[in-house]
Amino acid sequence: MNNKQYLHQKILAVQEAIGLKQLPEIVEAGLADHIALRPYQIEALRYFVTYYETGLSDNKQIDTLFHMATGSGKTVIMAALILYLYTKGYRNYVFVVDQNNIIQKTKENFLNMKSNKYLFANELSISGEKIIIREVDKFTALNPEENAINIHFSTTNGLHNNITMPRENLMSIDDFEGTPVVFLADESHHLNRQTLRTPTEKRDAAEIDNNWEQTIRGRAFHANINNIMLEFTATVDLNEESIRNKYLDKIVYDYSLKHFRESGFTKEFHNFATSTDIWTRTLIACIMSEFRRYLFADAGQNVKPVIMIQSNTKKESETFYEEFHDNIHKITAEELQKLYSIQNVPELHEALDYFKKKESSLNLLANSLRKSMTKEYSLNINSTTENTPKNHVLLNSLEDKDNSLRLIFTVKMLIEGWDVLNLFDIVRAFDKRQSKKYTLSEAQLIGRGARYFPFQVTEGQERYKRKYDQDIDNPFRYLETMYFHSNNDSRYISELREALIFTGMVDDKKRKITYILKDSFRESDLFNTGLVFSNERILKDRQEVLGLDASQQFETHRAVLRSHSGLVTTMLEGGIKELPHTKINQKFVQLRFAEIPYNVLVGACERYPALRFSSLRKKYPHLKSLRQFLTGDDYLGNNTLELVYYTEEYTTRDLYNGLIDIFKNIAKTVVNIKPEYQGSEFFKANAISNVIKDKSILLSDSGQGSLFDENNDGIGVSQRDVSDERLRLDLRQEDWYVYEDNYGTSEEKKFIVYFKTYIAPRLDEKGLEYYVIRNERIADLAIYSFENGERFEPDFLLFIKRNRDSGYEVSQVYAEPKGSHLLEYDQWKDNFSIQIESVAKLDDKYTFNNKYRVLGLPLFNEEHRLAEFKTAVDEMISKL
């Protein structure tokens, strides 16, 4: 067993000791506006930057692998690395991959600015210089000083052939010997042909010299010590000793599918197994797909879910393609009604019920299926006429609004290199059991299809992550769940589950917990007539921004022109002697921007897209013109250019040259003005009965997703069953607790005990009615900090009610237990909670004769904050 550390483990040690290097601003600024780097992508990039900029490489040639899950955004990381390495002087890049269809997809990502998957900023500038991105055939004829990112795209076999059999005007070994080149090797596990050979095979020298791995790695990569190899794959087999040894010092970042799923960036997966024929199985998938389409519309989203129908052979696929369309064209409401007879599939029944509520006969669903699932909206990718580069582009742009495809018929063509987000159903259109190796490939296909489709139903939700793990009964849960429709064959299902657990797509220790609302609370006056209040996250208004910050209005910028002087020497006996030369006098002039000819200012600033009026107006809403920005007193007019020159007189060209670098820094300052948010002071009202309901959540007992405390008294453990007797409490017997149990952390359980023993008796003394509600990530209960709009979901809400002669008074109180290790990190929550009572303005439209107030208590922590919390509680109760 090899106990040596992988490269990423060494970088982790650096991270823990001194921290990681930061990303240059250009990395995020140079990516497309629709791309927001995810935390793990930022970490992966910072791991590489740390490796590149520290001594970890031991002066070895940079040769790394990003071992990251399918769907985790490796192509985005490639684009970010291109931007970073451009700042280090690299201009030439080779994208190499096993399959041509992946090249077509990646060209769309890197070159087609009209594509919604284009990865770079439309107007790319680095250090103020406009940059072009272009495809090239060769590097040798290019100007290395030009502001360009040059990318050559090739299959591994194509690049191998070009290097081993050079031809005119095509890539050759010469292209890798001069200006340094960065290799972007996608699906790089295909580059391990030589590594996997047996010793006997490796003795065949002629064969060694004639394989992809040896040509690309052994010759092209090593042709220049400054060439860089960046490999990307999700499926390198580290259980193979030769592979493990090869990549031990190369895996710069490791992010498994298991980690990816547990972090919430994939769809959830369910096997939809039914004992039906293949047509009925596919019909069910179509119904679930239409159900999702309607649900997306309910959520205000225009989304077209896609179905993949996978057959065993091309002939079977083509035959079923015709059979399916014959049947779907004739589908009737009566045939759909018969599907209710299929047992143990509540999801199907829920979908049918949804359409019945809209139209009782199911004719709406039948018509919708006939219109949506036609040949016009289908693609049989196995067909020779349809297996074209154009259709491969269509397959990788299924999310586009002008791409109408709903059904993809295939065999194995989409196992690797398919980048699609709106695939929600895969139909296994055959029943034959295959080998375990084939079942593993099906599991890998499911992992590829599990890419999350980003959407947002309410403000504050994370767009790119699952939202309903803590609310699995919510119908919108279907919008983040993928189904694999198969025959209900227990042996096959067992093998598939085993394969999915192996790949990390399924958690074998996940379990469901349900918070059940007590009938006594459902019958209470507060539940049926009361209100709950929460605020919203809103964009900070920049209307108060009337110009540059005061410190920026009077800056002095120094520009030094070249002296154009030199030194002539003669090599004489006795050493080097200078020949007579004219002394160069240095001069300087200071000019306010308002004094510089306007055409010179405009000419210099036009080099930077961030300084165009349309861009500036977004940051400075009161700006009237570009002239005002460049010469106005509230903007740059009083900035000073200090020009150092060496000629008798300076010219307007000198002013222009001096301003170019100055405007580069000003443009960077403008770009770095990011949108800012705040929490509204206005708290809107919602009926308690609309918000507080039964709630089901999923929890994992192990791995990255485990939330269980070491002493088994934490998340997922009933408060009735905790080992610590001080925390043990049967909440079914407590009328004030609205659910039947508490499965929260040990600190949250301590709070419940504290409420019972200290707070409740004092409320009873005043004859008050009160309830404690466990907030298990209920979206409508989220609140946002006034200062910067950070989302806060307090663990508990207390409702304290006092009846009056006319109506009642209710205090809505936020309480947040917090473990000792998080007190410092979450101090902002404490500050925000204390602010609520004095800042919040309540929506009084629906309060009628009742009075409400909203307040927050300081963080509850038994070990360190109990005295402070008790004081706040006493003060609150004294005012009731």
Disulfide bonds with the S-S distance in Angstrom:
none
